[in-house]
Amino acid sequence: MAATILLVFSLLLLHFFLGSHAQVKGNISLGSSFDTHTNSSWLSLSGDFAFGFYPLPGGLFLLGIWFNKIPEKTVVWSANRDAPAPVGSSVNLTLTGSLVLTFPNGTVSLISNGASAANSASLQNNGNLVLRNSVSSVVWQSFDNPTDTLLPGQTVPSDRRLYSANGTVDYSTGKFMLEVGTDGNVVLATFRWADSGYWWTNTIQPNVSLVFNESTALMYVTNLTSIIYRLTTNVPTPVDRYYHRATVEDTGNFQQYIYPKVNGSGWTSVWKAVTEPCSVNGICGVYGYCTSPDNQNVTCSCLPGYSLMDPNVPSKGCYPNVPPQQCSKSPSDVTNYNIEVIDNADIVNNLFTEMTRLYNYDLEKCRQAVMDDCYCMAATLTADNVCRKKRIPFMNARQSSPSTNGIQTIIKVPVVEQGKTDGLIAGKKEPRSQMILKVCLSISTMLALLFAAFAIYNPIARLSRARKFLANPAEINLKKFTYRELHEATDGFKNKIGSGSFGTVYSGILNLEDKQIKIAVKKLERVMEQGDKEFLTELRVIGQTHHKNLVKLLGFCDEQSHRLLVYELMTNGTLSGFLFAEGDKPCWDHRAQIVLAIARGLSYLHDECETQIIHCDIKPQNVLLDSQFNPKIADFGLAKLLMKDQTRTSTNVRGTMGYMAPEWLKNAPVTAKVDVYSFGVLLLEIICCRRHIELNRVEEESEEDQDDLILVDWVLTCVRKGKLEAVVKQDPEVSDDFKRFERMAMVGLWCVHPDPVLRPTMKKVIQMLEGTVEVAVPPLAQTF
């Protein structure tokens, strides 16, 4: 069936590109348009590139730019990668000078976002789509908004990113990112897992850009005056006999390719950033196992004891065949394990999974160390006899020559009794009750879809929904701003004060009721295409929150493709900047008050709102300080506004590594306890006045000096040894108030317990912090 669909799609694609259709070269005047029915496109003068509707499987279209003279018609840029256009969509360079994509239902998506109106458009011979004003100045160009590909002549400045596609025919945003950082470092990373990077240029200096030279087809990193790093050093010459591109691929690599213009038969790689494809972080997902004997092709499978989430897409990762035991003292809860050893394989270290390192260990001693530790699920033994114990979840298990040669991986594999698998192991029959339940659910789903279809296409139902929608804005209790108002208030969005997973924040000044108010405007950049009704529903929930430890939402803008939120401006920046800045530490008493204030804000979100709000990304960067240095939680309630691949689901991870609860990566239900875990890490950071992981020390110190590298592990170890004073020996202010510090540290350790059931609620956390409830020693700290 899949082969038939692919064949039909290939024939349609061939018909589309070989069939007769209008092609326009040169300057495009105002009022010009084309749609999916006419198969029109705008061409560069050379005819090498085309801009138009590129057909996708399922009858949808990608509005993009592609190489026009080669059979592959390789796409190099798209305007709607995450929202494919249906049949009947059109593109229009409006008489007011905007380039827009219009869907059949009348919805308009703005493609260009230039500072002034355009007077004409053209597709240049280098593949750059350019809009110019009446004096021929560029007001917008596709080169400034790359998707996954760079072309000769293109420059990527700092704070700009390219995102891979999801697959060879799925052009939506994938999980890999190339970023030119504000610190000057060019990095490849698995951005959805807050990955610090698996490849980088190490060009740490200001004003850095990634340049794809047009005359030499070489890529290099430059500062304002010179080349400081060369990526490619050699390509076939003369370069004008080839097409060139550099792409962040769906496998996580960044490669430069050439294609002969005459008698070419395919793209050939002339350079690649990653030489061992299995070294790409997360390439096979959580619990996945990557193998690549030839360092060309990648095979994703599962570690022993785990099964593929989706056998059709192995890169999605795996799940445990038996849920991990909770390390309780009850004999009935103990899982029996066998040990399996994989030669020349590694579970690559990251600071989240590694527990302890044991030196001068052989294979037998390392195996025994794994079996004796309930919380340890694996270990790696290096050729120099270092046994590195690991806790779940595993992110980067791989076998790849030469980097994993000589390493042995030791895995705990649960012993599954015959007949007690509950359908978790392939090949076992499901119980009859589960089969009946699945049939009932399938029938219910079909009926629900039929009812939904009737509701959508029934004109009376549509009218009813429209009337209900029109009433929604009045229920939100927030001021609705126009895009023009916020554009003027922020001076054209010039003063950027921050950015994150939700979008970019700009400061501004609003004139309201004869007084000026300083504001922060957040432009949401990855909002789910879910319609105005759902957007306003989420805003209604956020708008009903009122607490002194939450950043106040003043209003919003919901105009065409613009989704913006207007907040009060927090003049003293982030808690991160306050805690970790160079110089003297903030006073101990103030830090203790900040912990309690944040706890009260979270407790309000979890227990006192009409609709419970789970933040999902508590960290010091998401706590802001007002003019009096009072802490306020930011970005609460936004999780449901993100696109599907960014939301809290059982298979997709959101949050920041190090603050992220283990259940995110174990396919377990996500509750308010994920915020409790993140708060526990944040609490320890505040009272110790240091980051949870000090990455800057990894290369500066020997392994023996890195016992305190991970804050949670260090505090836990000190408590187990009865030497918690060692944590604050450099902080006399805290040493003088050690009893309060000890109580707060114990609360933090309760919050980061791997079992969410054993974590306290935020209401209980407040009682523990205030001293009204006794704080017992956490289970993790009871034995050493």
N, C-alpha and C positions, 0 to 999 in steps of 0.2 A: 504493500500500500504506500509506504513512504517513498519507494523508488518511483511509483507511478506519479505521485504528487510532484516529486523533483523533476521528472521528465516533462510534465505539463508546464511547470513553472519555467523550465529552460526553454521550451518552445515559445512560450509567451514572451520571454525576455528577448529571444532571437527575433521574433516578429516585431517587437517594439523598436529595437535598434536598427533593423534592416528595412523596416517598412518605411513608406514615404511619410514625412512629416516636415512641417515648416521649421527652418533654422534661420536665425537672425544673427548677423555679425555686426561688429562695430558698436557705436554708441546706441543705447536704448533710451528713447525719449520718454518723458512723463506721459502717463496714460497707457503705456504698453502693458500687455498682459498675455498669459497663456494658461491653459488648464490641462487636466489629465486626458481629456477627450481628444484634443488636437495633436497630442504627442509632439508639441513644439518644444524648442529649447533655444537658449541664447548661446552662441558660439564665440570663442576667441577668434581674432582675425586669422590666425594660422590654422584654425580648425582643430587644434590639438586638444582643446578642452571644451566641454559643454556644461551648461547650467540648465537643469530642468528637473522633471519628475522621473525618478529612477524606480522601476517596478520592483516590488517586494513580494514574497509569497503571501497568499491570502488576499490578493487584490488591493493591497495598500501601496503607497508610494513614498519614497524618500525624496525630499527636495534637496538636491545636492549638486556637486560639481564632480565630473569624472573625466578620465582620459578617453577621448572620443575616437581616436584613430586606431586603437588596438582592440582585438576581439574581446578581451576581458572587461573592458569598460570599467576599470578600477575606480571606485569612489574615493575622493580625497577630502571632501568636506560635505557637511550636511547641516541644514538649518533646523531639522525636526527629527533628529535621530531617536528621541524618546516619545514622539507622538506622530507616527506615520500618518500620512494624509489618505483619506478614502477617495474613491472615484468621485469625480465632480469637483475636486478642489482646484483652486486657481491661484496664480501669482500675479501681483499687480504692482507696478511702480506708479503710485497714485499721483494725482495732479498736485497734491500737497507735498510731494517729495519724500514719501515713505515707501519702503519695500515691504509688502505684506503678503502673508499666506492666508487665504480665505477658505474655510471648510464649507461643505454643502449646506450645513445648518446655519450658516451666516456668521459663525464664530471667526474672529480675525486674530491672527497671530503676527505680531510685529517682528520682522527679520532684522531690519536695520535699527540701530539705536543711536544714530549720529547726533551731534550737538546742534546741527542745523539741518534745514531741509535740503534734499538733493535736487539737482536739476537734470541729471542724466545718470545712466549706469552703463558699465561695460565689463566684459570678461576679458582680462588681459591675457597675453600669450603665455604668461607664467602660471596661469590658473587662478589668479586673484580676481575675485569679483569686487568691483570698486564702484562706489557712489560718489559723485562730485557735485559741488554747488555751482552757482552761476559764474564764479571766477575760477573754476576748474580745480579748486582745492578739494582734497579727499575728506569727506565727512563720515565715511564708513567703508570698511573693507573686510572681506572674509579672512584675509591673512592675520587680522588682529583677533580673530575668534576661532582658532583651530579646534578641530574635533580630535582625530587620532593620527593625522598625517601632516607632515611638513613637506613643502616644495622648495626648490631652489629660489632664492630671493626672499624667503620668509625668515623673520627674526622673532624669537620668543623672549620677551623681556622678563625681568624678575617678577615673581608673584603671578605667574601665568602657568596654566596646566593643560596637558593633553590627556584624554581618557581613551582607553582601548574600547573596541567594540566587544559585544558579548559573544560573537562568533563570526563565521565567514559570511553568513547571510542574515545574521541578526546584528544590525548596526546600532542598537541601543547601547547606552553607556555600560561598559563592562566594569571589572573590578580592579584594573591596573591603571596607574597614573604616572605620567612623566611631569615633574614639577621643576621649574626654575625658581628656587627658593629666594626669599628676600635676603638670606645670608650669602647668596652667591653659589650655593651648591645645587647642581643638577642631579635629581634623584629619581629613580624608578621605585615605586612602592605599590603595595596592595592597599589602596587608600581606604577601603571600607572596614579594614581591621586595624585602623590607626597604626599601620606599619611604618616603622622608621626608615625602611628602605632596604632593598637587596642589591642595588647598584647605584653608584654615585661617582661624581667627578672630583669631589673634595676640593672644589675651587671656592674656598671660603674668603670672600671679599665683596665689597659693595658694588652696585651698578654692573651686575653681570647679565649677559644675554646669551642665548643659544642661537647661533647664526648658521643658516644653510646658504653658503656662498653661491651666487647665481652663475658666476663665470667659471668657477672650478668644480662645482658640485661637491665641495667638501664641507663637512660640518665641524664647527669649533665653538668654544666658549670664549667670549671676549669681555673685557671691561671697557671703560670709556676710551682707552688709548691703544690697547694691544690684544693680541691673541694670548690667552693664558692656558688653554687646554685644547688639544686636537682630538676629536672623536675619530673622524676618518682621515686617512693619510694618502689614500691612493684609489682612484677610480679610472676606468678605461678612458682614453682620450682619442680623438677630440670629444669633449663632453657633449657638444651639441648634436652628436649622432645618437644620443640615448635620451630616453625619458628617465627622470630620477624622482624618487620619493623616499621618505623615511617615515616609518609607521610604528606606533605603539600597538603591538599585536594582542589578540585575544588570549595568547599564551603568556603575556607579560614581558616579552622581549621587545627591544627597540632596535629595528634593523633598517639599513639603507639598501635600496634596491635600484637596479638599472634594467632598462628594457630597450633593445635596439629598435630604432625607428624604422629600419629597413630589414625585412625578413626576420623580424623578432618572433620568438616562439614562447615567451614567458618571462616573468620577472626573475632576476638573479640577485642574490644577496652579495653585496660587496663589503659589508661591515655589520656586526651585531654587538650590542652591549653585553649580553649575557652569553657566555660560551658553554655553560652547563645549564640547560633549560630547567632541570630539577631544582636549581638554586633559587628559582623565582618563588618568593614566599607565598604560600597559600595556593599554589598552582593546582593542587588536587584537593583543596578544601580541608575542612576539619577532619581529623583522623584518616585522611587520605595518604596513600603511599605512592610516591612518584618514582618511576624507573625510566632510565634513558641510556641504554648500553652504548649507543653511537653518538650521544650528545646532539642528536638531530630531532628525533621524534620522541614524544613523551607518552608514557602509558600510566594511567591513573588506576589504582586498585585500592584495596583496604588493608590495613594492618590486621594481623591475626586477632580474632575476637570482635571484628567490626564488619558491617555490611554497607553496601552502596545505598545512599539515599535515593538516587535515581539511576538505575542500570543503563538508561539511555544516555545519560550525561554524567559519566564518572567523575568529572572535575567538580561536581557539586559537593563531594565529600562523602563521609560515612557516618554511621551511628553505631553505638555499642550494642552488640547482640543481647547483652544482659546489663540492666542498669547498674552503674557502679554502686558498691555498698557504701553505707554511710558511716562506717568505722565506729559503730556503736559497740557497747560491751556485751550486748545480748548474743549468746551463741547461735540463736536461730537466725540472726541477721548476717552471719559471717558467710562470705562466698568462698568456695574452694577454687583455687587457681592452679594452673600449670604454667610453666615457664617455657617460652619459645625463644630461640636465638636466631637472628638474621645476620649473616656475615656481610661485611662491606656495605653496611647500611647505617644511617644516622637519623636521629630525631634532633634536628638542628636546634641549638640553644636559642631560646629567647628568654628574657628576664622574667617572663611570666610562668613558664613551665619548669625551669630548673629549680631543684630543691637544694641539694648539697652535693659537694664533690668529695669523693673518698680517694685517697692517694695510696699507691702501692697495692692495688687490689687486682687479683686475678679473676678469671671468669667465674669460678665457683663462689668466691667471696662476694662478687658483685651480684650474682644471682640470689644469694642468700640475703643480701642487704635489701633487695627489692621485695622478697617474700616477707621479710620481717617488718616492713613498714607499710601499714594499711593505706596511707595516703600516697604512696609511691606506686605508679602503675607501669613504669618502664625505667630503663637506664641505658646509657651507652658506655661502652668500654673502649677507650682509645688504645692505640698501640703502645703508649707510654704508661699504661696501667692506671689511668684515671677513670674511676667509675662515677658517672654523673647521673644522679637519680632525677627522675622526671615525674611531675604530676600532670594530670589531665587538665585541659584538653590539649592534644597534640596538633600542631598546625603544619609542621614542615618535616614529615618523615620522607626520606628519599634514599635512593641508591644511585650514585652518579660518580663516574670515574673522571678525574682522580681524587676528588675531594673527600669521598667517603671510604676510600681504600684503607683497609686495616682496622676499621671501626666495627664493633659488634653491637647490635641492638638487642636488648633483652626486654621481652614483652610479657606482662601478666595476661594470661588468657583464661577466662572463667570456664570452669568445668560445668557443662550443661547436662543435667540428668535427662535421660530419655523420657519423652512425654511431658516435660515440664518447660517447654520452650515458649508456650503461648504464642506461637506463630512468628516468633522473632527470627528463627533460623530457616533459611530457604530449604524447601523440600519437605517440610513438615506440614501436615494438614491443619487447617484452622479448626477450632472447635465449632460445632454446629451453631451455637448461639452467636458467634462472631459473624459467621456467614449470613445468618438471617438478618443480623443488624446491618451489615453492609448492603444487602439487597434493599432493605427498608430505606436506608439513607439514600441509595441511588434513586429509588422511586420518588422520594420526597424532594430530592434535588431537581429531578426532571419536572415535577409539578410546579415547583417554585419558579423554575426558568420559564415555563409556559405562562404562569401568572404574571411574571415580570414583563415578558414580551407583550402580553395583552395590555398591561398597564402603560407600557411605553408607547405603543402604537394606537391605543384608544384615544381619540381626540378629546373625549370628555375628561378622561384621567389626566391627560396633558394639561388641560385648562385648570383642573383642580390643583395640580402640582404647581403651576405657574402662580396661581393666586396665593398658595401657601408660601411660595418663595418670596413674593413681593412683601409679605408681612414680616419676613425674617429680620431684615436690617433694623427694624424698630425694636426688636427684642434684644439686640446685642448690647445696648447701653454703652456704645463707643462712638466717637465721632468718626465720620467717614470723610476722608480727605481726597481731593483730586490729585492725580499724578503731577499736574502742573504746580499745585500748591507746595507739594513736597520737593519738587525739582527746584523751585525758587527758594524754599526754606533752607535747603542744603547747598545753595549756590551751585546747582548743577551736579550734585553728588561728588563734590571735589574733595571734601575732608573725610577721608576714610579713617576710622578709628578702630576697626577690628573686622575679623572674618572668622567663619567656622563652618560646620557642616550644614547649617541652615541657610547661610547667606552672608552678605557683606553689610557692615554697619557704618553709617555716616552720621556725623554730627550736624546740627543745624539750629536755627532759631525761628520759632513760630510767633506770630502776633495774634494772640487770643484775648478777646475782651479787654482791649486797650493795655495789654501788658505783654512783655516778651517772655517766652518760655524756651529754655534750652532743651532740645530733644535729641534722641538717637533714632535714626530711621534704619530699619533692617529690611534690605531687599532680599526676599526669599527667592533662592535660585534653583532649588530642586524640589519644588512643590508638586505634589501629585496632581495629575490632570483629572481632577475629580468633580469639577463643576463648582459654580458659585454657591450652591446650596450647602454642600458639605464644608466648603471653606468657611462660610458664615456660621455654620453649626459649631465648628471648633472654636471660632472666635467668640461665640456666645459663652462657651465654657470658660475660656481664658478671661473674658471681660467680667465675669462674675466673681473673680478672685480679688480679695482685698486683705492684704496682710502686710505689716510693716517690714517683713523680711523677704518680700517678693518685689521684683522690679515692676513698676506700675505701667500697664499698657494704656496709652492715651487714645489711640485710634488706629485706623487702618486705611489702606487704599486697595480697591479691587476693581481695576479698570483695564479692560482688555487683557493683555498678557501680564500686566503689572500686579504683583501681590507684595504689598509693603506693610510693615507694622511700625507704629510710632510709639516710642517709649520715653519715659522721663530719662534725662541724661544723668548718668552716674559719673560724677566729676573726678573721682579718685581711682578710676580704672578697675582692674581685676584684682581679686584676692591673690592670684598667682604673682602678679607684680609686686604686691605689698609684702608677701611673705618671703619671696626668694630674691629680692633685689640685693645688690651688694651694699655692704655697710652694716650698721647695727641692726640686730633683730628687733622686731616689734615687741613691745613689753608683754610679759607673760599674762598678766591679768586681762589685757585687751584680747589676746589670742583665745583665752578660755571663754571670754564673753562671745567672741565670734562663733566658736563651736556651738554654744548653746543657741545662739540666734539662728544659725543655719538649721539646726535640729528642729526648732520651732516652725520655721518656714516649711520644711519638708513634712512635718507632722500635719500642718494645715492642709497641704496638697493631698496627703494620703487619706486623712480622716475627717476633715471638716468642710471640704468642698461638697457642693451638691452632687457633682460628678467627680469621682476619684481621678486624680492626675498623677501618673507615674512619669517622672522626669526623664529617666533613661540615660542621662549623661551628666551626672553630678561630678564636678571636678573644680579645681580652683579657678580655672579660666571662665567658668560659668557662674561664679559668684562675684558680684560687683560691689563697689564701695561708694556710698554717697558722700556728700560734702563733709559729713561728720564721721566718716569712716565706719558707718554702720553697714553690715553686710546684707545684700539682697540677692536672692536666687534669680538668675536670668534663664531665658529659653525654655521655661516650663510650658507644658501644653502643646509644644510644637511637633512632637513625634508623629502625630497622626496626619500632619500636613505634608510630610515628606513623601517622595515617590516610593513605590512598593519595595524597591530594593534597598531602601534606607529605613524601613519601619521595623517595629518589633514583631518578628514572626519566628516560627520555630526553625527556619532554615536560613535566616538572614540576620547578621549581627549589626547592632548599632551600639554606639558608645565609644569609649576610649580605653585601649589596652592598659591594664594596670589598675583601672578603676572599675573594670567590667566584671560582673558576677559570673562565676563558672557556669551557671545554668544557661547563659546566653549561647554557649558553644556546645551544650549537651542535649539539645533538642527538648529541654524540659520547659514546662510552662513558666512564663515570665510574670512575676507579680511585683508588688511594691517592694518586696525584699531585695530587688536588684538595686534600688536606690539606697537601701540600708547598707548593702555591701560597699557601694561607692562612697557613702558617707563615712564608713569606717576607715577607708583608706585616707580620705580627706581629713578626718579627725586626727589621725596619726601624723599627717603632714603638718597640720597647724600646731599641734602641741610640741612637735619635735623641730618645727621650723626648718624643714628640709623636704626636698622632693621625694616621691615614693620610689623613684629609680634615678640614680645619679649616673647618667650615661657618659658624662664627660670624664669619668674616672676609669672607664672600662679599659682604655688603651694606655692610661697613664700609670696604672698600678699593677702589681703582680696579683695573681689569683689569691694568694694568701692574705693580701691586704684588702680584699673585697668582701669580707664577711658581712659588712653592713651595707652592701650595695643596694639590696632590696629592703625597704624600710619595714614592711610588714613581717618579713622573715626574721629580720634582725631583732625587732621588739619581741617577737614570739620566742626566739632563742634566748634572749636575755631573761625573760620571765621564767622560762623553763629552768634556767641555771640559777635563778634567784639573784640575778645581777642587773635588775632593771635600772639601777642608778647609773650604770655605764652609758645609758642612752642620753642622759642630761648632764654628764660631768662637765661639759663645756658651757653650760647655761646656769650660772649661779642663781639667777632669779627663780628658775624652776626647781633647782635643788632645795631651796629654802621652803618651797611649797610642795614637797615631794608627794605627800599623801594625796593631794588633789590630782597631781600628774598621774600617779599610779592608778587611781580610780578611773580617770579618763582613758588611760592606755588600755585598761581591762575592757572598758566599754567598746573601744575600737576593735579589740580582738574578738569580742562577741559579734560585732557587726560583720566581720569578714569571715565568719565561719562558712566552710564550703556547703553545708547543708542549710538551705534557706529556712527550713522549719525551725532550726535552732537560733536563727538570728532574731533579736528583739524587734518589736515594732518601734516606730519613731516616737510614739507616745511613751513607751517603756524606756527608750533611750534617754528622753528628757528627764524622767524620774531618776534614772541611774546617774545622770550627770549632775543633777541638783542635790543628790545625796539622800533623797526621800525613800529610795529603794536600795537594799544592799546589793553590791556588785560581787558576785561570786567569781572564782577563777574560771575562765573559759575552758571548755573541754580540751581544746587544742593545746592549752598551756599546762595541763595537769601532769604530764609525764615528760621525761626527757630520755 
